[in-house]
Amino acid sequence: MITGNLEMIEARLQDEKLRGLLREAQAAADDGAKLTAQLLAFGRRQPLNPKLVDVGELVANFSKLLSRTLGETIELSTIVKGSSNLALIDVSQLQNALLNLGLNARDAMPNGGRLTIEISTTALDRDYAQMYPEVRMGHYVLVAVTDTGVGMTEEIKRRAFEPFFTTKGTGAGTGLGLSMVYGFVKQSGGHIQLYSEPGQGASVRLFLPATRGASQSAQVGAGEDAATEPIPRGHETILVVEDDARVRRVVVSRLRDAGYSVIEAEAGAQALQFLSEHPEVSLVFADMIMPGGMSGDELAQHVRELRPSVKMLFTSGYAGPSAAGRAAGSWLQKPYTARELALRLRELLD
């Protein structure tokens, strides 16, 4: 209404000085409209136009444009797993979300770096929903956007999705980019997670509700049949290294339900102390990124020196391990189901 009235006034004005003032008012009105749209996105009240699309194909095509936007110092990789990643989603809003995440990643890598967009399908089970009560169980298309930038502190992570919160200088950003992505994903019936550590980059993971095509239905049906089989059990002692108390509690519960004895540690130094005190430990299950100055790679090196026979299984919310991480031991990407964890353990221990 404001913009329309200003346009009608402009058509009737003859004084160029007044026209200049009017154009400034129009620009302010445009800025206000954009701000309103961004706030509606965060509040999950923006109009969406969802269509059935293959997210992998969509992102692969959009990444060509995104690569030009990011510039030559950013190496962009797109990884699509599976032949069908169908979701009912607003295409333009998903593209806008990827653009926002890409620009944020570019700002976090002022000297250049690597940005990876990985698309796959995943299932969030009851155990995962216990860790994150706002999550609905079901099948999702997962879009993981991971950078090698400066990373975030705990304080920044807690506030990252707040409207108007920004770590950029005055005039460099509105602080609405991540909040818009958050609102879009939530309004689409999905879930969003942020993994980051200072100096370790960041990974934003978008869980978009999957829509089953004919081939997917057959695959899912086979998977559901397999899910009725008993979860493999064990009797060994496992050392769990996880700093997030909520995640550690669920993991420990899973392992004990499967018959294992469990020793818990919050960080690498404590894990090594427990390892030296408990010769019965057969496997170390650890997060790749941990507080206290010891990474998963370093923990693996110390474990090999202290107890060469002990098996190691690492996990992380990042899109994929570094070369050092791949060399450190077996890898299990979050989120994982109780069955996936149990199967991987038996692969290592049997």
Secondary structure, 3 states (H helix, E strand, C coil): CHHHHHHHHHHHCCCHHHHHHHHHHHHHHHHHHHHHHHHHHHCCCCCCCCEEEEHHHHHHHHHHHHHHHHCCCEEEEEEECCCCCEEEECHHHHHHHHHHHHHHHHHCCCCCEEEEEEEEEEEECHHHHHHCCCCCCEEEEEEEEEECCCCCCHHHHHHCCCCCCCCCCCCCCCCCHHHHHHHHHHHCCCEEEEEECCCCCEEEEEEEEECCCHHHHHHHHHHHHHHCCCCCCCCCEEEEECCCHHHHHHHHHHHHHCCCEEEEECCHHHHHHHHHHCCCEEEEEEECCCCCCCCHHHHHHHHHHHCCCCEEEEEECCCCCCHHHHHHCEEEECCCCHHHHHHHHHHHHC
